[in-house]
Amino acid sequence: MTQTALDGLFILDLSRILAGPTCTQLLGDMGATVIKVENPKTGGDDTRGWGPNYARDAKGQPTDLSAYFMAANRNKRSIAVDIATEEGQEIIRHLAARADVVIENFKPDGLVKYGLDHATMLKQHPALVYCSISGYGQFGPNRTQPGYDLMAQGFGGIMSLTGDPEGAPTKVGVGIADVMCGMYATIGILAALRHRDATGEGQHIDLALVDAQMAWLINEGTNFLTSGQEPVRRGNAHPNIVPYDAFECSDGHFLLAVGNDAQFARFCDVLDIAQVARDPRFVTNQGRIEHREALMPMITPPLRALPRAEVMARLQSVKVPCGPIHTVGEALQSDQAKARGAVVQVPRADGDDLQLLANPLKFSATPVRYDRAPPHVGQDTDEVLETWGPMPGKPL
């Protein structure tokens, strides 16, 4: 079997929905053993019921594998454990004693009553890396408020930047605050493990959806900190580059990203409006930013007069960045997606192969794996307890 980057790493996953599961799926893809703990009384991870799309069984009936759940839960074993019971707590404590990492996304202090909180666990297991994900973090005035992706996008500022300039604030089309929080969690866990391996010391990682969301405001956040001026919604336009937007052609829209002044000159040549590139207002990107409203009426009519394919072919021939606006289906079925393996087939033990979005990492020596399809609730309970669970008469 090909070695993976995280062979031998044991992850106890007490998280649900998207941020934590995104993190643990990434760790599982890279070879870690991930034990996902699900509450049998509630039907497991909340997202199992987030239809309408489900994998179906041999009789064509929907299963507990919703498309949403499958997006973030491959390469995991699911165990059905009720942590509100003494037996469930004993199982979790025993698995934590074997774990390198525990990750959870309960409300702050939500695990204290079960003795499964970070302070208790780290006292018992000083080498443990314990990652807590919550909406607003373990401290701060909003610490007790629930955190969902929508709330994080609203509180963290990204919705004020997204959507039509004349329309309402708009969330990003997928749960990007959750996903990016999961990415930060993965990075934090790997860094903490490196420290643990060097020193023997574990630690607690306190990660908030809102903190992560504000961190990836990137240039717009720094624009505000530098100028003191609130950024505004620009639709598909860019606050720091012009022209950089979606533009209309005679038969649809395409994307244009003019990254420097030389590209702008070539863009104008292609459209037979070379005089625009020589206009002192538009020679530099800074000038084009300052005179954005004057520039747009000069470049949009020539684009509207031409078919999209012709415009893109002309621009690509002179190395001006441009591209299509695909639907999800067009993107995933494109030649580029097929060449790069953007979709993978993962076999189910109880049915047909599942089509899942692939991990984008391409390692030369330790490739990602797709060994385990997203599990049904508790399908691996017996295997996990037989392999790693409490042994009779053995102290925790």
C-alpha positions as CSV (number, residue, x, y, z in Angstrom):
1,M,0.0,0.0,0.0
2,T,1.3,3.5,-0.9
3,Q,2.3,5.5,2.1
4,T,0.3,8.6,2.9
5,A,1.5,11.8,4.6
6,L,-0.4,11.2,7.9
7,D,-0.1,7.5,8.3
8,G,-0.5,6.5,12.0
9,L,-2.3,9.7,13.0
10,F,-5.4,9.0,15.1
11,I,-8.2,11.7,15.0
12,L,-11.2,11.6,17.3
13,D,-13.8,13.7,15.6
14,L,-16.6,15.1,17.8
15,S,-17.6,17.8,15.2
16,R,-20.6,18.0,12.9
17,I,-22.0,20.0,10.0
18,L,-19.2,21.5,7.9
19,A,-16.2,23.3,9.4
20,G,-15.0,20.5,11.6
21,P,-15.9,17.7,9.1
22,T,-14.0,19.6,6.3
23,C,-10.9,19.6,8.5
24,T,-11.2,15.9,9.4
25,Q,-11.9,14.9,5.8
26,L,-8.7,16.6,4.7
27,L,-6.8,14.8,7.5
28,G,-8.4,11.5,6.5
29,D,-7.6,12.1,2.8
30,M,-3.9,12.5,3.8
31,G,-3.9,9.2,5.7
32,A,-5.1,9.8,9.2
33,T,-7.5,7.4,10.9
34,V,-10.6,9.5,11.6
35,I,-13.2,8.2,14.1
36,K,-16.4,10.3,13.7
37,V,-18.6,10.2,16.8
38,E,-22.4,10.6,16.1
39,N,-25.3,10.8,18.4
40,P,-27.7,7.8,17.7
41,K,-30.6,9.6,19.3
42,T,-30.6,12.5,16.8
43,G,-29.8,10.5,13.7
44,G,-26.2,11.6,13.6
45,D,-24.6,14.6,11.9
46,D,-27.2,17.3,11.3
47,T,-26.3,17.4,7.6
48,R,-27.5,13.8,7.0
49,G,-31.0,15.3,6.8
50,W,-30.1,18.2,4.6
51,G,-31.6,17.1,1.3
52,P,-33.1,17.0,-1.2
53,N,-30.3,14.9,-2.8
54,Y,-29.4,11.5,-1.3
55,A,-27.4,8.4,-2.2
56,R,-29.9,5.6,-2.6
57,D,-29.8,1.9,-1.6
58,A,-30.2,-1.1,-3.8
59,K,-34.0,-0.7,-3.7
60,G,-33.8,2.9,-4.9
61,Q,-34.7,4.3,-1.5
62,P,-32.9,7.4,-0.1
63,T,-30.3,6.6,2.6
64,D,-28.8,8.8,5.4
65,L,-26.1,9.8,3.0
66,S,-27.2,13.3,1.8
67,A,-25.1,15.0,-0.8
68,Y,-24.3,17.7,1.8
69,F,-23.1,15.1,4.3
70,M,-21.0,13.2,1.6
71,A,-19.2,16.5,0.7
72,A,-17.2,16.4,3.9
73,N,-17.2,12.9,5.4
74,R,-15.3,10.4,3.3
75,N,-12.3,8.5,4.8
76,K,-13.9,8.3,8.2
77,R,-15.3,5.6,10.4
78,S,-18.7,6.4,12.1
79,I,-19.5,5.3,15.6
80,A,-22.8,5.8,17.3
81,V,-22.1,7.0,20.8
82,D,-24.3,9.1,23.1
83,I,-21.9,11.2,25.1
84,A,-24.7,12.2,27.6
85,T,-24.4,8.7,29.0
86,E,-21.7,7.4,31.3
87,E,-21.0,4.6,28.9
88,G,-20.6,7.0,26.0
89,Q,-18.3,9.2,28.0
90,E,-16.1,6.2,29.0
91,I,-15.8,5.3,25.3
92,I,-14.8,8.8,24.3
93,R,-12.3,9.1,27.1
94,H,-10.7,5.8,26.1
95,L,-10.5,6.8,22.5
96,A,-9.1,10.2,23.5
97,A,-6.3,8.4,25.4
98,R,-5.2,6.8,22.1
99,A,-5.8,9.9,20.0
100,D,-3.3,12.4,18.6
101,V,-6.1,14.9,18.0
102,V,-9.6,15.6,19.3
103,I,-11.7,18.1,17.4
104,E,-15.1,19.4,18.5
105,N,-17.6,22.2,17.7
106,F,-19.8,22.3,20.7
107,K,-20.7,25.7,22.2
108,P,-18.0,26.9,24.6
109,D,-18.1,24.9,27.8
110,G,-20.6,22.6,26.2
111,L,-18.5,19.5,27.0
112,V,-17.6,20.5,30.6
113,K,-20.6,18.6,32.1
114,Y,-19.4,15.4,30.4
115,G,-15.8,15.8,31.5
116,L,-14.8,15.9,27.8
117,D,-13.7,19.6,27.6
118,H,-10.2,20.7,26.6
119,A,-9.0,21.6,30.1
120,T,-10.0,18.1,31.4
121,M,-8.7,16.2,28.5
122,L,-5.3,18.1,28.3
123,K,-4.8,17.5,32.0
124,Q,-5.3,13.8,31.5
125,H,-3.3,13.7,28.2
126,P,-0.7,16.5,28.1
127,A,0.4,15.5,24.6
128,L,-3.0,15.8,23.1
129,V,-3.9,18.4,20.4
130,Y,-7.4,19.5,21.1
131,C,-9.1,21.8,18.6
132,S,-12.3,23.6,19.5
133,I,-14.4,25.3,16.7
134,S,-17.2,27.6,17.6
135,G,-19.1,30.5,16.1
136,Y,-17.4,33.3,18.1
137,G,-14.6,31.6,20.1
138,Q,-14.0,30.5,23.6
139,F,-14.0,34.1,25.0
140,G,-15.4,37.4,23.9
141,P,-18.9,39.0,24.4
142,N,-20.5,36.8,21.8
143,R,-19.0,33.5,22.9
144,T,-22.4,31.9,23.9
145,Q,-24.1,32.7,20.6
146,P,-24.6,29.9,18.1
147,G,-22.5,30.0,15.0
148,Y,-23.6,29.1,11.5
149,D,-22.0,29.9,8.2
150,L,-24.6,32.5,7.3
151,M,-24.1,34.3,10.6
152,A,-20.4,34.3,10.2
153,Q,-20.6,35.7,6.7
154,G,-22.9,38.5,8.0
155,F,-21.0,39.3,11.1
156,G,-17.6,39.0,9.5
157,G,-18.2,41.5,6.7
158,I,-18.1,39.4,3.5
159,M,-21.8,39.8,2.8
160,S,-21.4,43.6,2.7
161,L,-19.0,43.1,-0.3
162,T,-21.0,40.4,-2.2
163,G,-23.8,41.0,-4.6
164,D,-25.0,43.6,-7.0
165,P,-24.1,47.2,-6.0
166,E,-27.8,48.2,-6.1
167,G,-29.0,45.0,-4.5
168,A,-29.1,43.4,-1.1
169,P,-26.0,42.0,0.8
170,T,-25.5,38.5,-0.5
171,K,-23.9,35.4,1.0
172,V,-21.4,33.4,-1.0
173,G,-23.1,30.5,-2.8
174,V,-21.5,27.8,-0.7
175,G,-20.7,27.6,3.0
176,I,-17.3,29.3,2.5
177,A,-17.0,30.6,6.1
178,D,-17.3,27.0,7.3
179,V,-15.0,25.6,4.7
180,M,-12.2,28.2,5.3
181,C,-12.6,27.7,9.0
182,G,-12.0,24.0,8.4
183,M,-8.9,24.9,6.3
184,Y,-7.5,27.0,9.2
185,A,-8.2,24.1,11.6
186,T,-6.3,21.7,9.4
187,I,-3.3,24.1,9.3
188,G,-3.5,24.7,13.1
189,I,-3.7,21.0,13.9
190,L,-0.7,20.1,11.7
191,A,1.4,23.0,13.3
192,A,0.4,21.9,16.8
193,L,1.4,18.3,15.9
194,R,4.8,19.4,14.7
195,H,5.3,21.2,18.1
196,R,4.1,18.1,19.9
197,D,6.5,15.9,18.0
198,A,9.3,18.2,18.8
199,T,8.5,18.9,22.5
200,G,6.0,16.3,23.7
201,E,3.6,19.1,24.5
202,G,0.1,19.2,23.3
203,Q,-2.1,22.3,23.3
204,H,-5.6,23.7,22.8
205,I,-6.6,25.4,19.5
206,D,-9.4,27.9,19.9
207,L,-10.8,28.7,16.4
208,A,-13.9,30.8,15.7
209,L,-15.9,30.9,12.4
210,V,-16.1,34.7,12.7
211,D,-12.3,35.0,13.3
212,A,-11.5,32.9,10.3
213,Q,-14.0,34.8,8.1
214,M,-12.5,38.2,9.0
215,A,-9.0,36.8,8.4
216,W,-9.9,36.1,4.8
217,L,-11.3,39.5,4.0
218,I,-7.8,39.8,2.6
219,N,-7.3,42.9,0.4
220,E,-10.7,44.4,1.2
221,G,-10.0,44.2,4.9
222,T,-6.6,45.7,4.5
223,N,-8.1,48.4,2.2
224,F,-10.3,49.5,5.1
225,L,-7.5,49.4,7.6
226,T,-5.3,51.5,5.3
227,S,-7.9,54.1,4.2
228,G,-10.5,54.0,6.9
229,Q,-13.1,53.9,4.1
230,E,-15.7,51.2,4.0
231,P,-15.4,48.9,0.9
232,V,-18.5,48.7,-1.2
233,R,-20.2,46.0,-3.3
234,R,-19.0,46.0,-6.9
235,G,-20.7,42.9,-8.2
236,N,-18.0,41.0,-10.1
237,A,-15.7,44.0,-10.4
238,H,-12.4,44.3,-8.5
239,P,-11.6,47.1,-6.1
240,N,-8.0,47.3,-7.0
241,I,-7.8,46.3,-10.7
242,V,-9.7,47.7,-13.8
243,P,-11.0,46.2,-16.0
244,Y,-11.5,43.0,-14.0
245,D,-15.2,41.9,-14.2
246,A,-17.8,39.9,-16.1
247,F,-18.7,41.5,-19.4
248,E,-21.5,41.0,-21.8
249,C,-21.0,39.9,-25.4
250,S,-23.6,39.4,-28.1
251,D,-24.4,35.9,-26.9
252,G,-23.6,35.8,-23.2
253,H,-21.1,36.8,-20.6
254,F,-17.4,36.1,-20.1
255,L,-14.7,37.1,-17.6
256,L,-11.9,39.6,-18.2
257,A,-9.0,40.1,-15.8
258,V,-6.6,42.7,-17.1
259,G,-3.7,42.5,-14.7
260,N,-1.3,45.1,-15.9
261,D,-0.9,48.1,-18.2
262,A,0.6,46.1,-21.1
263,Q,-2.3,43.7,-21.1
264,F,-4.7,46.7,-21.2
265,A,-3.0,48.0,-24.3
266,R,-3.3,44.7,-26.0
267,F,-6.9,44.4,-24.9
268,C,-7.7,47.7,-26.6
269,D,-5.9,46.7,-29.7
270,V,-8.0,43.6,-30.0
271,L,-11.2,45.7,-29.8
272,D,-9.8,48.3,-32.3
273,I,-10.0,51.0,-29.6
274,A,-6.2,51.6,-29.3
275,Q,-6.9,55.3,-28.6
276,V,-8.5,54.4,-25.3
277,A,-5.2,52.8,-24.1
278,R,-3.4,56.0,-25.0
279,D,-5.8,58.2,-23.1
280,P,-3.8,59.7,-20.1
281,R,-6.7,58.8,-17.8
282,F,-6.3,55.1,-18.6
283,V,-2.6,54.4,-19.2
284,T,-2.0,53.1,-15.7
285,N,-4.1,50.9,-13.5
286,Q,-4.3,53.6,-10.9
287,G,-5.8,55.9,-13.5
288,R,-8.3,53.3,-14.6
289,I,-9.4,52.9,-10.9
290,E,-9.8,56.6,-10.5
291,H,-11.7,56.9,-13.8
292,R,-13.6,53.6,-13.8
293,E,-16.9,55.2,-14.6
294,A,-15.5,57.0,-17.6
295,L,-13.8,53.9,-18.9
296,M,-16.6,51.4,-18.8
297,P,-18.8,53.0,-21.5
298,M,-15.8,53.0,-23.8
299,I,-15.1,49.2,-23.6
300,T,-18.5,47.7,-23.1
301,P,-20.1,48.5,-26.6
302,P,-17.3,46.9,-28.6
303,L,-17.6,43.8,-26.4
304,R,-21.4,43.6,-26.8
305,A,-21.0,43.7,-30.6
306,L,-19.0,40.4,-30.7
307,P,-19.7,36.8,-30.0
308,R,-18.2,35.5,-26.7
309,A,-16.1,32.8,-28.4
310,E,-14.6,35.2,-30.8
311,V,-13.7,37.8,-28.1
312,M,-12.1,35.1,-25.9
313,A,-10.1,33.7,-28.9
314,R,-8.8,37.1,-29.8
315,L,-7.8,37.9,-26.2
316,Q,-6.2,34.6,-25.6
317,S,-4.2,34.9,-28.7
318,V,-2.5,38.0,-27.3
319,K,-2.3,36.6,-23.7
320,V,-4.9,38.8,-22.1
321,P,-6.5,36.8,-19.3
322,C,-10.1,35.9,-19.9
323,G,-12.4,32.9,-19.3
324,P,-15.9,31.4,-19.4
325,I,-18.5,31.4,-16.6
326,H,-19.4,27.8,-16.2
327,T,-22.3,26.2,-14.5
328,V,-21.4,23.7,-11.9
329,G,-22.0,20.9,-14.4
330,E,-19.9,22.5,-17.1
331,A,-17.1,23.0,-14.6
332,L,-17.0,19.4,-13.3
333,Q,-17.5,17.9,-16.8
334,S,-14.9,20.1,-18.5
335,D,-11.8,18.6,-20.1
336,Q,-9.6,20.4,-17.5
337,A,-11.6,18.9,-14.6
338,K,-11.3,15.4,-16.2
339,A,-7.6,15.8,-16.8
340,R,-7.0,16.9,-13.2
341,G,-9.3,14.3,-11.6
342,A,-11.6,16.8,-10.0
343,V,-14.3,14.1,-9.5
344,V,-13.5,10.7,-8.0
345,Q,-15.4,7.5,-7.8
346,V,-15.5,6.0,-4.3
347,P,-16.9,2.5,-3.9
348,R,-19.7,1.9,-1.3
349,A,-19.7,-1.3,0.6
350,D,-23.5,-1.5,0.2
351,G,-24.1,-0.1,-3.3
352,D,-22.8,1.6,-6.4
353,D,-19.8,3.9,-6.5
354,L,-20.3,7.5,-5.3
355,Q,-19.2,10.4,-7.3
356,L,-17.4,12.9,-5.0
357,L,-15.4,16.1,-5.3
358,A,-11.7,15.2,-5.2
359,N,-9.1,16.6,-2.9
360,P,-7.1,19.1,-5.0
361,L,-3.7,18.3,-3.5
362,K,-1.3,16.5,-5.8
363,F,1.5,14.9,-3.8
364,S,4.5,13.4,-5.7
365,A,5.4,10.9,-2.9
366,T,2.4,10.6,-0.6
367,P,-0.8,10.8,-2.6
368,V,-4.2,11.4,-1.0
369,R,-6.4,8.4,-0.6
370,Y,-10.1,7.6,-1.2
371,D,-10.3,4.3,0.8
372,R,-13.6,4.8,2.6
373,A,-16.9,6.2,1.3
374,P,-18.9,8.5,3.6
375,P,-20.3,6.2,6.3
376,H,-23.8,5.5,7.5
377,V,-24.6,6.4,11.1
378,G,-22.7,4.1,13.4
379,Q,-21.7,1.6,10.7
380,D,-18.2,1.2,12.1
381,T,-19.1,1.1,15.8
382,D,-18.3,-2.6,16.3
383,E,-15.1,-2.4,14.4
384,V,-13.8,0.6,16.2
385,L,-14.7,-0.6,19.7
386,E,-13.2,-4.0,19.0
387,T,-10.0,-2.4,17.6
388,W,-9.5,0.6,19.8
389,G,-12.3,0.6,22.4
390,P,-12.2,0.0,26.2
391,M,-11.0,-3.4,27.3
392,P,-12.6,-5.1,30.3
393,G,-10.7,-4.4,33.5
394,K,-8.3,-1.9,31.7
395,P,-8.1,1.5,33.4
396,L,-8.7,4.6,31.3
